[in-house]
Amino acid sequence: MFFFRVINRKKLILFCMTVIVLTAGIFMFHSYSEPVFAPEEPEGIRVPILMYHSVLRDPKAEGAYIVSPNTMESDFYYLLTNGYTPVFVSDLAKYVYGNTPLPEKPVVITLDDGYLNNFTYVFPLLQKYDFKAVISVIGISSEKFSKAPDPSPSYAHLTWNDIAVMAQSGHVEIANHSYALHYDSRRHGCMKMWGESSYDFETCISKDILKTQELLLQYCGVTPTTFAYPFGTATEETDK
């Protein structure tokens, strides 16, 4: 998936890509052979957003949504040696709304879904390279594995304790990735169902998002300021 969104057109240009390796450049999936960039803005700052999901040691598992720790470290090394400075999404907001300066070559590293392997393999790399990353957690998944922890990096999700440790480190910003919208078979992510009233839609989406907000505050002392849309699906009504 590849898309970009412009926030405050005179100040910030964002573009997002699914990444597997940066060592020899930036590669994307889903039939895109060439990067598609936002229109040139004379006063804009271009900010690439690198989007990962799961990180596993099994070479057979590597693909569009799974990379190895070695690949991840190669990507980090590429960023480091090419002058990029990872920032949080909150840093972008501070730039847009508060004029807080950004580094010369900012980049945002994101990991969706909040897999335990983010703590197992990625967190040590963030500490090693003194990098920042944004991890978007699914509330119901972290709730489940907090009640019954599982050490398997293959499928387990972060516990509340894992999230709290990373958030307190200064290397990780926690984002809200919904409570259970990934698993609602009636709708696709945050999309409105056929025939659903605007009131029912807003009530459902708001209740879901706020539940994860409340859980993260209660168990981790974290209040996310960023929401990552499940499956990247959104409409103007969803944004509202």
C-alpha positions in Angstrom: 0.0 0.0 0.0 1.3 3.4 -0.9 -0.3 6.7 -0.3 0.5 10.2 0.9 -1.4 12.9 2.7 -0.6 16.6 2.9 -1.0 18.2 6.3 -0.9 22.0 6.2 0.2 22.1 2.6 2.7 25.0 3.1 4.5 23.2 5.9 4.5 19.4 5.7 4.2 16.7 3.0 3.8 13.1 4.2 4.1 10.0 2.1 3.8 6.4 3.2 5.2 3.1 1.9 5.4 -0.5 2.8 9.1 -1.4 3.1 11.1 -4.5 3.0 14.7 -3.3 2.6 16.4 0.0 2.2 20.0 -1.1 1.7 19.9 -0.6 -2.0 17.1 1.9 -2.0 13.4 1.9 -1.1 11.3 -0.9 -2.5 7.5 -1.0 -2.5 4.9 -3.7 -2.9 1.4 -4.2 -4.4 2.3 -3.6 -8.1 4.0 -0.2 -7.7 7.3 -0.3 -9.6 8.1 3.4 -9.1 7.5 5.7 -6.1 4.6 8.1 -6.4 5.4 11.4 -4.6 3.4 14.3 -3.4 3.4 17.3 -5.7 6.3 19.6 -5.1 5.6 22.3 -2.5 8.1 25.1 -2.3 7.7 25.5 1.4 7.0 21.9 2.3 9.1 19.4 4.2 8.9 15.9 2.7 8.7 13.2 5.3 8.8 9.5 4.3 6.9 7.1 6.5 8.2 3.5 6.6 5.5 1.1 7.5 6.4 -2.3 9.0 4.3 -5.0 10.7 5.8 -8.2 12.0 9.5 -9.0 12.4 10.6 -12.6 12.5 13.8 -14.6 12.2 12.2 -17.3 9.9 13.4 -16.5 6.4 10.5 -18.5 4.9 8.1 -16.1 6.5 9.5 -12.9 4.9 7.2 -11.0 2.6 5.2 -7.8 2.3 4.2 -7.8 6.0 7.1 -9.7 7.6 10.8 -8.8 7.6 13.7 -10.3 9.5 15.7 -8.5 12.3 18.7 -8.4 9.9 16.6 -6.7 7.2 15.3 -4.2 9.8 18.9 -3.5 11.0 20.0 -3.0 7.4 17.2 -0.5 7.0 18.2 1.3 10.1 21.9 1.4 9.0 20.8 2.9 5.7 18.8 5.6 7.4 21.7 6.4 9.8 24.4 6.5 7.1 22.2 8.6 4.8 21.5 11.3 7.3 17.9 10.5 8.3 16.6 11.2 11.7 13.6 9.2 12.9 10.9 11.3 14.6 7.5 10.6 16.2 4.2 11.6 14.6 3.8 13.9 17.6 7.0 15.7 16.5 5.3 16.4 13.1 2.3 17.8 14.9 4.5 20.0 17.0 6.1 21.3 13.8 2.8 21.9 12.0 0.9 23.5 15.0 3.7 24.8 17.1 6.6 25.6 14.7 8.9 23.3 16.6 11.8 22.6 14.2 12.3 19.2 12.6 15.6 17.7 11.7 17.0 18.3 8.2 16.0 14.8 7.0 13.1 13.5 9.1 11.6 10.0 8.7 8.9 8.2 10.6 9.3 4.5 11.3 6.0 2.8 12.1 5.0 -0.7 13.1 1.3 -1.7 12.8 -0.7 -4.1 15.0 1.6 -4.3 18.1 3.2 -7.7 17.7 5.3 -9.0 20.6 8.2 -9.4 18.1 8.3 -5.6 18.0 9.5 -5.7 21.6 11.7 -8.8 21.1 13.6 -7.7 18.0 12.9 -4.1 17.1 13.1 -2.4 20.5 16.8 -3.5 21.0 17.6 -2.1 17.6 15.9 1.2 18.4 18.0 1.4 21.5 21.2 0.5 19.7 20.7 3.1 17.0 19.1 5.7 19.3 16.1 5.7 16.9 12.4 6.5 17.4 9.5 4.4 16.1 5.7 4.6 16.3 4.0 1.3 17.3 0.2 1.2 16.6 -1.5 -1.3 18.9 -4.8 -3.2 18.6 -6.5 -2.9 22.0 -8.3 -6.2 22.0 -5.1 -8.1 21.1 -3.0 -6.5 23.8 -5.8 -7.1 26.3 -6.0 -10.8 25.4 -2.2 -11.4 25.7 -2.0 -9.3 28.9 -4.4 -11.7 30.5 -2.7 -14.8 29.1 0.9 -13.9 28.1 2.5 -16.0 25.4 6.3 -15.8 24.7 5.9 -16.7 21.0 7.1 -13.8 18.7 5.3 -15.5 15.8 1.8 -14.5 16.7 1.7 -13.0 20.3 0.9 -9.3 20.8 2.4 -6.8 23.2 1.2 -6.9 26.8 0.4 -3.7 28.7 3.7 -4.1 30.5 5.6 -4.4 27.3 3.9 -1.2 26.0 4.6 0.7 29.2 8.3 -0.2 29.1 8.8 0.9 25.5 6.8 4.1 25.9 8.8 5.1 29.0 12.1 4.5 27.1 11.7 7.5 24.8 12.3 5.4 21.8 8.7 4.4 21.1 5.5 6.4 20.6 2.3 4.4 21.0 -0.5 4.9 18.6 -4.1 3.7 18.7 -4.9 1.1 16.0 -8.5 0.6 17.2 -9.9 -1.9 19.8 -11.6 -4.5 17.6 -12.3 -3.0 14.2 -9.8 -5.4 12.6 -12.1 -8.3 13.6 -15.5 -6.8 12.7 -16.7 -8.9 9.8 -19.6 -6.5 9.1 -17.4 -3.6 8.1 -13.9 -3.2 6.6 -11.9 -1.3 9.2 -13.4 2.1 9.8 -15.7 2.0 6.8 -19.4 2.7 7.2 -21.7 -0.3 6.7 -24.3 -0.4 4.0 -27.5 1.2 5.4 -25.8 2.3 8.6 -27.0 5.7 10.0 -24.4 8.4 10.6 -25.3 8.4 14.3 -24.8 4.6 14.6 -21.5 4.8 12.6 -20.1 7.6 14.7 -21.1 5.9 17.9 -19.5 2.6 17.0 -16.3 4.0 15.7 -15.9 6.5 18.6 -16.7 3.8 21.2 -14.1 1.5 19.7 -11.3 4.1 19.5 -12.0 5.4 23.0 -11.9 2.0 24.5 -8.3 1.5 23.4 -7.5 5.0 24.6 -8.9 4.2 28.0 -7.1 0.9 28.3 -3.7 2.4 27.3 -4.1 5.1 29.9 -5.3 2.8 32.6 -2.6 0.1 32.2 0.3 1.9 30.5 0.0 5.5 31.5 -0.1 6.4 27.8 -2.5 8.7 25.9 -2.0 8.3 22.2 -2.4 11.3 20.0 -2.2 9.3 16.7 -4.8 6.9 15.3 -3.8 4.4 12.6 -6.7 3.3 10.4 -7.2 -0.5 10.3 -6.3 -1.6 6.8 -5.7 2.0 5.9 -9.4 2.5 5.1 -11.0 5.9 5.8 -13.5 8.3 4.4 -14.2 12.0 5.0 -16.9 10.9 7.4 -14.4 8.7 9.2 -12.0 11.6 9.6 -14.7 13.7 11.1 
